[in-house]
Amino acid sequence: MPDLLLVAGDLFHRQPLLRELKEVDGLFASLDRTQVVLVAGNHDYMRRESYYRTFQWSPNVHFLGSDRVEAVELPALETAVYGCSYHERQIREPLYDSAPAAGRQKTEILLAHGGDGTHIPINRERLAGLGYAYVALGHIHMPQVVIPGLAAYAGALEPTDKNDTGKHGYIQGEITEGGTCFSFVPFAGREYIHCEVEVDRRTTGAGLAELIQGKIEEKGVENIYKFLLKGYRDPDILFDLDALDRRGNITDITDETKPAWDMEKLYRNNKNNLIGRYIESFSGAEKDSVEYRALFEGVSALMETRRGTE
C-alpha cells in the first residue's frame, strides 16, 4: 500500500523560485511509494506571476491550486484529499465551513491552512461535522491537536525564528476501520530555547559564564538560546554580555538583574539626604514583594544619578 504525504501550505516561507520548485519536485518524485498532495498557504500564496500556476509536477505529486476547495482522488489508496490554495495573503471567508466530504472515496481527508480571523477562520464544531476521516491543518508553527482523533497542526518542520520555541516535526498517522490514530514525530535538528538564569550577590562574570554554559550543556549544545538574567547582583559587578557567547549559539542575552544594595549600610550613610529618606519610606517591605522591588529600583536610580554628578 502506498504512503500519503500531506503538505498543508507554506512549504515555502515566501514566493518559491522556479529552481526551488524543481528541487522540491525532484525530492517528492524520489518517494516512489508515496503520493504527495499539497496546497499553497498565506506565505507562498499564488500571486499572479507565481511559478505555482504553470509548474508541471511529477505524476505522484498533486497540487490543489484552486482558490475554492477541490479534491484529488487516489484510487490506489481508496482516498480523496480536499483542499484549496491561497491566492492572496489573507482570506477572511470561512471556506471550509461549506466544504463537507463528498463521499468520493472510502477515506476522505481535508488539507486546511489557516484558523485565525484573517486566514480562513475555522469553527471546530463545524470542522468536526464535515465528515472527514482526518483534517491536516497548516499555518500555526507549533504542533497541536485541535480535535482529538481528527484534526491537528503538524507545525513547521524546523523553527522559523528565535521566538519559535519547542520541538518541531511532523504528524504521522494511520486511518483504519476503527478510526484515525496519529502522533507527533520530532524532526528538527535544533530548537530555539528561552532560559532564565538567576544570579545573586556572589555571582561574578566568570560565574555567570559557567551558569550559562551549564544550561547549554543540560539542554543540548546543538540548540540556539535566548537568555534572560534575573536576580540581584553585586552593585560593583557589570556583566560583559558579549563575552558570554562562547559557542556562537546564543541569539540574545537580556540583563534584568538589579544591584543588591546593602540597605542598612546605605541608610546609615545617607540618613540625612534623599536616599536615606527614600529607604526609610519602604521600611518593613518584605523580600520579593512589589514594594521591595520598587525600593531597589528607586535606590538604583538615585545612586546612578549621584554617580553621574560626582
MOKA-V624660 format. One record per pair of residues at least 12 apart in sequence whose ideal C-beta (glycine too) atoms are under 6 Angstrom apart, sorted by the first residue. I is the first residue (numbers start at 1). J is the second residue. Records with the same first field share a line. If there is no record, write none. Layout:
# MOKA-V624660
I: J, J
This chain:
# MOKA-V624660
2: 33, 35, 76, 77
3: 33, 34
4: 35
5: 34, 36
6: 37, 111, 136
7: 38
8: 111, 113, 136, 137, 138
9: 39, 41, 113, 138
10: 41, 43, 44
12: 44
13: 43
16: 44
18: 51
21: 51, 55
25: 57, 58
28: 61
29: 58
35: 60, 74
36: 61
37: 62, 81
38: 63
39: 64, 83, 85, 111
40: 52, 85, 86
41: 86, 113, 138
42: 86, 89, 119
45: 86, 89
46: 85, 87
64: 83
65: 85
66: 84
67: 84, 87
68: 84
69: 82, 84, 99
73: 104, 105
78: 105, 106, 107
79: 105, 107
80: 104, 105, 108
81: 109
82: 110
83: 111
90: 118
91: 120
92: 118
94: 121
95: 120
96: 112
97: 126
100: 130, 131
101: 131, 132
107: 133, 175
108: 132
109: 132, 134
110: 132, 135
111: 136
112: 135, 137
113: 138, 139
114: 139
115: 139
119: 139
128: 147
133: 175, 180
134: 180
135: 150, 151
137: 151, 153
140: 153
141: 155, 156, 164
142: 155, 166
143: 155, 184
149: 179, 180
152: 171
154: 170, 171
155: 168
156: 168
157: 187
158: 188
159: 192
162: 192, 226, 251
164: 192
165: 192, 194
167: 186
168: 188
169: 184, 185, 186, 187
170: 185, 187
172: 185
190: 222, 223
191: 223
192: 224
193: 219, 223, 225
194: 226
195: 215, 227
196: 228, 230
197: 211, 227, 229
198: 230, 231
199: 231, 233, 257
200: 231
201: 234, 260
205: 239, 240
208: 239
209: 244
212: 244
224: 249, 251
225: 250
226: 251, 252
227: 253
228: 254
229: 255, 257
230: 256
231: 257
232: 258, 260
233: 257
235: 259, 261
241: 253
258: 296
259: 300
261: 299
263: 279
267: 279
275: 302
278: 298
282: 295
